[in-house]
Amino acid sequence: MLQRHKVLKNTCALSIKKTLMDKLHAHFIGELEKRAKENPENRLAYVHIVEPRVPSPAFGEGEHEYLEGTNDFVFSIWKGIVIRAGDYALNNTEALKDVNENDRTLLAYGRFFISNPDLVDRLEKGLPLNAYDRDTFYTPGGKGYIDYPNYS
Ligand SMILES: Cc1cc2nc3c(=O)[nH]c(=O)nc-3n(C[C@H](O)[C@H](O)[C@H](O)COP(=O)(O)O)c2cc1C
């Protein structure tokens, strides 16, 4: 019974935290749009968002995967350019769907952009991708940034 109570308490806390965060994010995006409407010169060039299915680029593939959330709400508030990122290299169908949703969406690629200098070509042709070496992320020097091969 105590265990069940604890689980319920944690679930409630999580859902309150999520609702609060959703409201905060919507408020923040709303403020940016309001500022842009008041004076178009103040419109930011773009808003860059990372889909919540990637809680952090520091996690491995499929680790701590979060599949419930989406940043779709941003589009109903912010009327400018949006750059979306988050696992698109391995989800081409999702990438095409999101980029074709409207004419103000751009896609960004992080981890696989680093390990594939010819990423655009590979995605267009459906070629396999080089795996990335996570140990070289956020390290100084060229290793892991400029030494991945093109497809051959
Ligand atoms: C080594 C590395 C450095 C990054 N640096 C930044 C950064 O400076 N600013 C930023 O907004 N995102 C940064 N990111 C996050 C990526 O831009 C991207 O949003 C994230 O990796 C999710 O996209 P992905 O699934 O294609 O990797 C970085 C990611 C990696 C792997």
The ligand as an SDF file (V2000), in Angstrom:
LIG
                    3D

 31 33  0  0  0  0  0  0  0  0999 V2000
   28.7930   17.4710  -29.8540 C   0  0  0  0  0  0  0  0  0  0  0  0
   27.4720   18.2060  -29.8370 C   0  0  0  0  0  0  0  0  0  0  0  0
   27.4550   19.5600  -29.6250 C   0  0  0  0  0  0  0  0  0  0  0  0
   26.2570   20.2680  -29.6210 C   0  0  0  0  0  0  0  0  0  0  0  0
   26.2860   21.6100  -29.4280 N   0  0  0  0  0  0  0  0  0  0  0  0
   25.1260   22.3150  -29.4670 C   0  0  0  0  0  0  0  0  0  0  0  0
   25.1170   23.7200  -29.3130 C   0  0  0  0  0  0  0  0  0  0  0  0
   26.1720   24.3550  -29.1410 O   0  0  0  0  0  0  0  0  0  0  0  0
   23.9320   24.3740  -29.3560 N   0  0  0  0  0  0  0  0  0  0  0  0
   22.7350   23.7050  -29.5550 C   0  0  0  0  0  0  0  0  0  0  0  0
   21.6740   24.3380  -29.5960 O   0  0  0  0  0  0  0  0  0  0  0  0
   22.7150   22.3600  -29.6890 N   0  0  0  0  0  0  0  0  0  0  0  0
   23.8730   21.6620  -29.6500 C   0  0  0  0  0  0  0  0  0  0  0  0
   23.8340   20.2930  -29.7910 N   0  0  0  0  0  0  0  0  0  0  0  0
   22.5310   19.6380  -29.9280 C   0  0  0  0  0  0  0  0  0  0  0  0
   22.2260   19.3910  -31.3980 C   0  0  0  0  0  0  0  0  0  0  0  0
   22.1920   20.6200  -32.1060 O   0  0  0  0  0  0  0  0  0  0  0  0
   20.8810   18.6920  -31.6020 C   0  0  0  0  0  0  0  0  0  0  0  0
   19.8510   19.5440  -31.2030 O   0  0  0  0  0  0  0  0  0  0  0  0
   20.7520   17.4160  -30.8140 C   0  0  0  0  0  0  0  0  0  0  0  0
   21.9350   16.6910  -30.9250 O   0  0  0  0  0  0  0  0  0  0  0  0
   19.5750   16.5990  -31.3250 C   0  0  0  0  0  0  0  0  0  0  0  0
   19.7130   16.3290  -32.7120 O   0  0  0  0  0  0  0  0  0  0  0  0
   20.2600   14.9130  -33.2310 P   0  0  0  0  0  0  0  0  0  0  0  0
   19.2850   13.8880  -32.7410 O   0  0  0  0  0  0  0  0  0  0  0  0
   20.2580   15.0430  -34.7440 O   0  0  0  0  0  0  0  0  0  0  0  0
   21.6260   14.7070  -32.6600 O   0  0  0  0  0  0  0  0  0  0  0  0
   25.0250   19.5650  -29.8180 C   0  0  0  0  0  0  0  0  0  0  0  0
   25.0430   18.2020  -30.0320 C   0  0  0  0  0  0  0  0  0  0  0  0
   26.2340   17.5010  -30.0470 C   0  0  0  0  0  0  0  0  0  0  0  0
   26.2020   16.0140  -30.3080 C   0  0  0  0  0  0  0  0  0  0  0  0
  1  2  1  0
  2  3  1  0
  2 30  2  0
  3  4  2  0
  4  5  1  0
  4 28  1  0
  5  6  2  0
  6  7  1  0
  6 13  1  0
  7  8  2  0
  7  9  1  0
  9 10  1  0
 10 11  2  0
 10 12  1  0
 12 13  2  0
 13 14  1  0
 14 15  1  0
 14 28  1  0
 15 16  1  0
 16 17  1  0
 16 18  1  0
 18 19  1  0
 18 20  1  0
 20 21  1  0
 20 22  1  0
 22 23  1  0
 23 24  1  0
 24 25  2  0
 24 26  1  0
 24 27  1  0
 28 29  2  0
 29 30  1  0
 30 31  1  0
M  END
$$$$
